[in-house]
Structure formats: C-alpha cells, structure tokens
Amino acid sequence: MAVKQILPFGDPILRKVAKPVEELNEKTFKLLDEMAETLYAADGRAGLAAPQIGILRRVVVMDCGDGLIELINPEIIERSGEQIGMEACLSFPGYYGNVKRAEHVKVKTLNRQGEEMILAGDGFLAVCMQHEIDHLDGILFVDHVQEKWLYHEKTRQKVDVLEVIRLTKKA
C-alpha cells in the first residue's frame, strides 16, 4: 500500500460531489486500505474522505479513538442536539475554527461485506462523521465556522475565514 498525498485547501476537487461506490471489489478495498494508511501517517488525524486524496468516491475512514471505522456510501439519516467546538481538517493543515454541529447523528452506510449498517455517534464521533460526510458533498468545515476567522495552530494568529472560503469556492 502507499500513503497518498492529501489535497490542500484551494484544490477544486475538494468542492466536487463524490460519486457512490457501485461495486465492492479489490479496487474499493485497496482504496480503503490506502486511505487508512494515509490517515494513520497524518499528524492530528481523525478522519479522511476519498476526495481529500483526489478520488471522487463516497468513501470515508475515521479513527476517533476507538479504532478504524470505514464508511462506504454513508448517509446521515438522523441529527439531533447541538454542539459547538474547535474543528480542524487535514486539508487545512495547521488551521482550526469554531464550528456548530449536531450532537448526535445516525449514519446509514455499507461495510466491506456490502452489508448495510446504522452507526450512531455522539460528541466527537458525531462531529467526525458530519465533517467527513460533508467532504463527500464538496462542503468544507470553513463553510460552518461560527466566527469570522480561523486560528493558526502554532502562531495562534487569526486568519479571515472569508478569505479562506474565497480560495475554496466551487470551481
């Protein structure tokens, strides 16, 4: 397997809608494996969506602290509650912002065996699922930022989020 390059903000692929996986085959399994390897090689990681490595397919891998979760053709079917917290993204290295998300979500997805599953998540897991599924629809966390700026991780400098969004709008 190989660690893939994660696309940075501004790449037009990040604003495109990913296509469903039509067939579970060796190509799909290789994609899942390479995404997991890429995720675990990245600093500050929790999740990775296929568009972030330039593949427009509805595939996500996540590890929010309890082991690897693979989502194929995920769809949020239920949301409730509200939480606001700092969020970051592997495509925006070094930046984070205050984002509002649902506190609880239920996701319908397929596993590697092609079985439909319902995955429920609260708190950080819910945030991660929403963040990664947004990537599949060309939506970035900066689209949800509650303040008018992002913060730089090392310098704590504020960066105007409107300028960042301008750089990441759909092509």
Backbone as CSV, one residue per row, in Angstrom:
resi,resn,N_x,N_y,N_z,CA_x,CA_y,CA_z,C_x,C_y,C_z
1,MET,0.841,-1.184,0.000,0.000,0.000,0.000,0.885,1.245,0.000
2,ALA,0.247,2.386,-0.149,1.003,3.632,-0.227,0.264,4.750,0.497
3,VAL,1.043,5.604,1.143,0.486,6.812,1.743,0.240,7.801,0.605
4,LYS,-0.968,8.305,0.535,-1.360,9.236,-0.526,-1.176,10.677,-0.066
5,GLN,-1.016,11.557,-1.026,-0.924,12.981,-0.729,-2.326,13.509,-0.425
6,ILE,-2.434,14.282,0.638,-3.714,14.903,0.999,-3.791,16.256,0.307
7,LEU,-4.875,16.469,-0.428,-5.041,17.714,-1.170,-5.224,18.883,-0.209
8,PRO,-4.551,20.008,-0.464,-4.701,21.185,0.387,-5.907,22.022,-0.031
9,PHE,-6.360,22.905,0.879,-7.471,23.784,0.539,-7.104,24.577,-0.705
10,GLY,-8.121,24.891,-1.472,-7.906,25.572,-2.738,-7.946,24.619,-3.919
11,ASP,-7.712,23.316,-3.672,-7.791,22.354,-4.765,-9.264,22.197,-5.141
12,PRO,-9.624,22.374,-6.414,-11.034,22.331,-6.818,-11.708,20.976,-6.577
13,ILE,-10.952,19.901,-6.485,-11.553,18.583,-6.228,-12.285,18.572,-4.883
14,LEU,-11.784,19.336,-3.914,-12.415,19.356,-2.588,-13.823,19.937,-2.613
15,ARG,-14.177,20.636,-3.679,-15.510,21.241,-3.797,-16.449,20.438,-4.692
16,LYS,-16.025,19.290,-5.137,-16.864,18.460,-6.011,-17.619,17.407,-5.196
17,VAL,-18.751,16.972,-5.717,-19.565,15.936,-5.076,-19.039,14.569,-5.515
18,ALA,-18.772,13.705,-4.543,-18.254,12.361,-4.823,-19.380,11.455,-5.313
19,LYS,-19.006,10.490,-6.137,-19.965,9.533,-6.689,-20.052,8.301,-5.792
20,PRO,-21.227,7.671,-5.744,-21.371,6.449,-4.931,-20.465,5.331,-5.446
21,VAL,-20.083,4.461,-4.537,-19.373,3.237,-4.895,-20.423,2.290,-5.449
22,GLU,-20.243,1.861,-6.678,-21.218,0.992,-7.339,-20.996,-0.484,-7.019
23,GLU,-19.726,-0.852,-6.824,-19.408,-2.262,-6.624,-18.272,-2.391,-5.614
24,LEU,-18.441,-3.285,-4.662,-17.370,-3.559,-3.708,-16.454,-4.604,-4.326
25,ASN,-15.229,-4.186,-4.612,-14.275,-5.076,-5.267,-12.870,-4.762,-4.756
26,GLU,-11.865,-5.373,-5.357,-10.482,-5.175,-4.928,-10.063,-3.710,-5.011
27,LYS,-10.566,-3.001,-6.002,-10.242,-1.573,-6.138,-10.763,-0.791,-4.931
28,THR,-11.985,-1.095,-4.506,-12.565,-0.438,-3.334,-11.777,-0.782,-2.077
29,PHE,-11.419,-2.051,-1.918,-10.685,-2.476,-0.728,-9.288,-1.852,-0.693
30,LYS,-8.660,-1.734,-1.858,-7.348,-1.084,-1.929,-7.474,0.382,-1.536
31,LEU,-8.524,1.050,-2.015,-8.768,2.447,-1.653,-8.932,2.585,-0.141
32,LEU,-9.752,1.739,0.469,-9.935,1.780,1.921,-8.613,1.574,2.652
33,ASP,-7.820,0.621,2.208,-6.538,0.329,2.857,-5.566,1.505,2.718
34,GLU,-5.488,2.076,1.521,-4.586,3.210,1.314,-5.053,4.438,2.085
35,MET,-6.356,4.622,2.181,-6.869,5.743,2.968,-6.538,5.562,4.444
36,ALA,-6.679,4.347,4.965,-6.338,4.095,6.369,-4.852,4.354,6.609
37,GLU,-4.010,3.892,5.708,-2.570,4.107,5.848,-2.250,5.605,5.813
38,THR,-2.900,6.337,4.924,-2.705,7.783,4.822,-3.186,8.481,6.085
39,LEU,-4.337,8.063,6.590,-4.879,8.649,7.821,-3.902,8.473,8.972
40,TYR,-3.417,7.268,9.170,-2.542,6.999,10.311,-1.167,7.642,10.158
41,ALA,-0.786,8.004,8.943,0.504,8.669,8.717,0.415,10.180,8.948
42,ALA,-0.795,10.720,9.023,-1.003,12.167,9.134,-1.013,12.610,10.596
43,ASP,-0.438,13.771,10.834,-0.483,14.366,12.174,-1.869,14.939,12.430
44,GLY,-2.354,14.812,13.650,-3.613,15.423,14.055,-4.814,14.862,13.345
45,ARG,-4.794,13.605,13.024,-5.838,12.995,12.219,-6.977,12.403,13.042
46,ALA,-8.171,12.448,12.439,-9.329,11.740,12.988,-10.102,11.087,11.856
47,GLY,-10.091,11.711,10.684,-10.829,11.151,9.563,-10.276,11.617,8.239
48,LEU,-10.617,10.858,7.205,-10.172,11.169,5.850,-11.251,10.709,4.876
49,ALA,-11.624,11.595,3.962,-12.593,11.264,2.911,-11.839,11.109,1.590
50,ALA,-12.326,10.225,0.736,-11.652,9.941,-0.531,-11.365,11.197,-1.365
51,PRO,-12.268,12.191,-1.433,-11.931,13.384,-2.210,-10.656,14.088,-1.723
52,GLN,-10.320,13.923,-0.463,-9.114,14.565,0.067,-7.837,13.973,-0.518
53,ILE,-7.934,12.797,-1.121,-6.769,12.231,-1.816,-7.026,12.184,-3.327
54,GLY,-8.001,12.958,-3.766,-8.255,13.105,-5.194,-9.137,12.048,-5.820
55,ILE,-9.816,11.246,-5.007,-10.697,10.186,-5.504,-12.146,10.592,-5.224
56,LEU,-12.924,10.822,-6.261,-14.305,11.279,-6.074,-15.259,10.100,-5.897
57,ARG,-15.095,9.401,-4.792,-15.960,8.286,-4.403,-16.423,8.508,-2.972
58,ARG,-17.599,7.987,-2.646,-18.201,8.197,-1.327,-17.644,7.164,-0.337
59,VAL,-16.399,7.410,0.069,-15.683,6.520,0.980,-15.000,7.372,2.045
60,VAL,-15.093,6.914,3.303,-14.506,7.615,4.445,-13.834,6.598,5.343
61,VAL,-12.699,7.000,5.930,-12.107,6.240,7.030,-11.938,7.198,8.204
62,MET,-12.147,6.681,9.415,-12.051,7.502,10.624,-11.471,6.674,11.753
63,ASP,-10.790,7.342,12.643,-10.414,6.752,13.926,-10.498,7.863,14.951
64,CYS,-11.574,7.856,15.694,-11.834,8.897,16.689,-11.414,8.437,18.088
65,GLY,-10.537,7.428,18.120,-10.005,6.963,19.387,-10.348,5.536,19.737
66,ASP,-11.294,4.936,19.024,-11.724,3.570,19.339,-11.463,2.591,18.197
67,GLY,-10.542,2.926,17.305,-10.222,2.036,16.200,-10.801,2.510,14.882
68,LEU,-10.352,1.883,13.821,-10.718,2.286,12.464,-12.192,2.017,12.168
69,ILE,-12.827,3.014,11.565,-14.205,2.911,11.077,-14.162,3.198,9.583
70,GLU,-14.754,2.329,8.793,-14.836,2.520,7.347,-16.296,2.751,6.968
71,LEU,-16.521,3.778,6.160,-17.867,4.110,5.693,-17.872,4.089,4.168
72,ILE,-18.792,3.354,3.594,-18.946,3.286,2.140,-20.361,3.766,1.815
73,ASN,-20.447,4.787,0.981,-21.731,5.418,0.637,-22.511,5.859,1.875
74,PRO,-21.855,6.545,2.814,-22.558,6.951,4.039,-23.584,8.048,3.777
75,GLU,-24.624,8.003,4.589,-25.703,9.000,4.501,-26.190,9.270,5.914
76,ILE,-26.207,10.539,6.300,-26.739,10.897,7.614,-28.257,10.818,7.525
77,ILE,-28.853,9.984,8.393,-30.302,9.793,8.355,-31.003,10.432,9.552
78,GLU,-30.224,10.861,10.540,-30.825,11.495,11.714,-29.794,12.389,12.385
79,ARG,-30.252,13.571,12.803,-29.415,14.521,13.557,-30.245,15.062,14.710
80,SER,-29.573,15.287,15.839,-30.258,15.947,16.947,-29.240,16.623,17.847
81,GLY,-29.744,17.561,18.629,-28.885,18.296,19.541,-27.956,19.238,18.799
82,GLU,-27.122,19.885,19.588,-26.199,20.866,19.028,-24.952,20.927,19.891
83,GLN,-23.815,21.076,19.242,-22.556,21.282,19.939,-21.723,22.255,19.128
84,ILE,-20.935,23.053,19.820,-20.025,23.979,19.173,-18.639,23.700,19.730
85,GLY,-17.672,23.536,18.837,-16.314,23.271,19.285,-15.310,23.514,18.180
86,MET,-14.052,23.474,18.559,-12.969,23.686,17.606,-12.842,22.472,16.689
87,GLU,-12.653,22.739,15.416,-12.563,21.691,14.413,-11.401,22.019,13.476
88,ALA,-10.741,20.982,13.001,-9.624,21.136,12.079,-9.832,20.177,10.913
89,CYS,-8.917,20.216,9.947,-9.048,19.379,8.754,-7.672,19.106,8.182
90,LEU,-7.452,17.875,7.740,-6.165,17.521,7.146,-5.884,18.307,5.868
91,SER,-6.914,18.824,5.215,-6.719,19.640,4.011,-6.438,21.105,4.350
92,PHE,-6.532,21.463,5.612,-6.219,22.806,6.097,-5.169,22.674,7.196
93,PRO,-3.990,22.144,6.880,-3.018,21.850,7.936,-2.651,23.083,8.747
94,GLY,-2.731,22.920,10.060,-2.349,23.987,10.962,-3.441,24.982,11.306
95,TYR,-4.640,24.835,10.733,-5.726,25.784,11.000,-6.912,25.087,11.652
96,TYR,-7.613,25.819,12.493,-8.822,25.295,13.111,-9.794,26.440,13.345
97,GLY,-11.059,26.076,13.528,-12.083,27.083,13.740,-13.227,26.529,14.563
98,ASN,-14.032,27.436,15.079,-15.172,27.111,15.925,-16.366,26.757,15.030
99,VAL,-16.877,25.515,15.162,-17.910,25.005,14.262,-19.101,24.473,15.058
100,LYS,-20.311,24.721,14.519,-21.533,24.169,15.119,-21.916,22.904,14.360
101,ARG,-22.160,21.825,15.109,-22.572,20.542,14.540,-23.679,19.953,15.400
102,ALA,-24.323,18.917,14.871,-25.291,18.154,15.669,-24.532,17.364,16.734
103,GLU,-25.126,17.199,17.887,-24.523,16.433,18.988,-24.637,14.929,18.751
104,HIS,-25.737,14.508,18.121,-25.992,13.085,17.859,-26.327,12.909,16.376
105,VAL,-25.762,11.882,15.765,-26.123,11.549,14.384,-26.258,10.042,14.234
106,LYS,-27.071,9.664,13.253,-27.142,8.272,12.821,-26.799,8.266,11.343
107,VAL,-25.934,7.318,10.973,-25.456,7.222,9.596,-25.776,5.840,9.056
108,LYS,-26.364,5.826,7.853,-26.566,4.568,7.139,-25.371,4.413,6.205
109,THR,-24.737,3.241,6.243,-23.532,3.008,5.453,-23.416,1.537,5.094
110,LEU,-22.482,1.249,4.223,-22.137,-0.137,3.916,-20.797,-0.465,4.557
111,ASN,-20.622,-1.743,4.933,-19.309,-2.201,5.366,-18.624,-2.906,4.195
112,ARG,-17.445,-3.455,4.440,-16.677,-4.124,3.374,-17.403,-5.324,2.781
113,GLN,-18.286,-5.918,3.547,-19.023,-7.082,3.065,-20.273,-6.683,2.284
114,GLY,-20.509,-5.377,2.158,-21.663,-4.903,1.426,-22.935,-4.886,2.255
115,GLU,-22.791,-5.114,3.561,-23.949,-5.119,4.451,-24.282,-3.690,4.869
116,GLU,-25.573,-3.362,4.846,-25.999,-2.055,5.315,-25.947,-2.030,6.836
117,MET,-25.423,-0.959,7.373,-25.304,-0.792,8.821,-25.813,0.588,9.203
118,ILE,-26.248,0.706,10.445,-26.581,2.002,11.022,-25.565,2.249,12.134
119,LEU,-24.858,3.353,12.027,-23.845,3.723,13.007,-24.320,4.985,13.707
120,ALA,-24.432,4.938,15.026,-24.830,6.105,15.808,-23.593,6.701,16.454
121,GLY,-23.553,8.013,16.522,-22.418,8.681,17.130,-22.850,9.895,17.915
122,ASP,-22.141,10.133,19.004,-22.358,11.305,19.860,-21.034,12.044,20.000
123,GLY,-21.125,13.327,20.355,-19.924,14.088,20.662,-18.928,14.124,19.519
124,PHE,-17.657,13.778,19.837,-16.581,13.855,18.858,-16.812,12.932,17.671
125,LEU,-17.326,11.737,17.906,-17.612,10.818,16.802,-18.657,11.422,15.865
126,ALA,-19.677,12.059,16.417,-20.701,12.710,15.589,-20.093,13.832,14.758
127,VAL,-19.206,14.615,15.366,-18.525,15.685,14.642,-17.729,15.102,13.487
128,CYS,-16.969,14.066,13.766,-16.121,13.450,12.754,-16.960,12.908,11.595
129,MET,-18.046,12.231,11.886,-18.905,11.698,10.825,-19.466,12.828,9.963
130,GLN,-19.945,13.894,10.597,-20.503,15.013,9.837,-19.439,15.689,8.978
131,HIS,-18.266,15.888,9.562,-17.160,16.539,8.853,-16.770,15.744,7.603
132,GLU,-16.584,14.440,7.772,-16.130,13.613,6.648,-17.213,13.430,5.589
133,ILE,-18.459,13.266,6.002,-19.547,13.135,5.024,-19.733,14.450,4.269
134,ASP,-19.527,15.585,4.945,-19.536,16.866,4.234,-18.532,16.866,3.088
135,HIS,-17.332,16.323,3.343,-16.310,16.269,2.281,-16.845,15.568,1.032
136,LEU,-17.679,14.572,1.217,-18.225,13.823,0.081,-19.174,14.673,-0.757
137,ASP,-19.673,15.750,-0.162,-20.599,16.645,-0.849,-19.955,17.973,-1.232
138,GLY,-18.628,18.056,-1.145,-17.923,19.282,-1.514,-18.053,20.393,-0.497
139,ILE,-18.421,20.032,0.724,-18.583,21.006,1.808,-17.380,20.888,2.733
140,LEU,-16.812,22.035,3.104,-15.641,22.064,3.969,-15.993,22.670,5.325
141,PHE,-15.194,22.350,6.333,-15.511,22.842,7.670,-15.542,24.361,7.729
142,VAL,-14.789,25.036,6.861,-14.803,26.501,6.868,-16.174,27.051,6.490
143,ASP,-16.989,26.241,5.827,-18.347,26.663,5.473,-19.249,26.741,6.702
144,HIS,-18.825,26.111,7.802,-19.625,26.069,9.026,-19.033,26.894,10.169
145,VAL,-17.902,27.544,9.949,-17.217,28.260,11.027,-18.132,29.345,11.583
146,GLN,-18.202,29.416,12.909,-19.117,30.319,13.595,-18.576,31.738,13.761
147,GLU,-17.274,31.906,13.668,-16.670,33.228,13.798,-16.176,33.657,12.426
148,LYS,-15.645,34.842,12.331,-15.179,35.310,11.028,-13.710,35.005,10.784
149,TRP,-13.135,34.134,11.594,-11.727,33.794,11.407,-11.438,32.352,11.756
150,LEU,-10.302,31.881,11.233,-9.704,30.612,11.645,-8.499,30.966,12.498
151,TYR,-8.028,30.010,13.243,-6.835,30.205,14.058,-5.710,29.351,13.501
152,HIS,-4.494,29.887,13.538,-3.330,29.106,13.146,-2.808,28.394,14.386
153,GLU,-2.616,27.090,14.252,-2.264,26.231,15.373,-1.004,26.684,16.108
154,LYS,0.049,27.006,15.386,1.325,27.327,16.033,1.418,28.783,16.456
155,THR,0.985,29.698,15.599,1.148,31.122,15.893,-0.044,31.716,16.644
156,ARG,-1.170,30.992,16.668,-2.434,31.480,17.251,-2.963,32.703,16.518
157,GLN,-2.387,32.992,15.352,-2.810,34.115,14.538,-4.196,33.847,13.967
158,LYS,-5.014,34.898,13.889,-6.334,34.787,13.281,-6.213,35.051,11.785
159,VAL,-6.946,34.245,10.993,-6.983,34.413,9.547,-8.448,34.586,9.160
160,ASP,-8.740,35.608,8.389,-10.113,35.894,7.983,-10.687,34.709,7.214
161,VAL,-11.744,34.103,7.751,-12.331,32.916,7.139,-12.945,33.219,5.775
162,LEU,-13.421,34.444,5.564,-13.992,34.792,4.269,-12.932,34.710,3.173
163,GLU,-11.707,35.080,3.498,-10.618,34.961,2.525,-10.340,33.488,2.229
164,VAL,-10.370,32.651,3.245,-10.142,31.219,3.061,-11.261,30.607,2.212
165,ILE,-12.502,30.970,2.495,-13.640,30.452,1.741,-13.545,30.892,0.284
166,ARG,-13.149,32.141,0.044,-12.985,32.616,-1.320,-12.011,31.742,-2.093
167,LEU,-10.969,31.266,-1.421,-9.965,30.415,-2.060,-10.465,28.996,-2.297
168,THR,-11.569,28.620,-1.660,-12.035,27.232,-1.732,-13.404,27.075,-2.374
169,LYS,-13.950,28.115,-2.961,-15.277,28.030,-3.578,-15.281,27.064,-4.748
170,LYS,-16.449,26.507,-5.013,-16.597,25.556,-6.131,-16.166,26.197,-7.437
171,ALA,-15.405,25.428,-8.194,-14.903,25.936,-9.480,-15.987,25.884,-10.532
